[in-house]
């Protein structure tokens, strides 16, 4: 099972430039790190 940082890394791999995604609260700030 992934922790929050692992989830953020996975999301960062999947999200493409120009996409709009709703990730809720907390995860978006982590995704920006990757």
Buried (B, 14 or more C-beta within 10 A) or exposed (E): EEEEEEBBBEBEEEBEEEEEEEBEEEBEEBBEEE
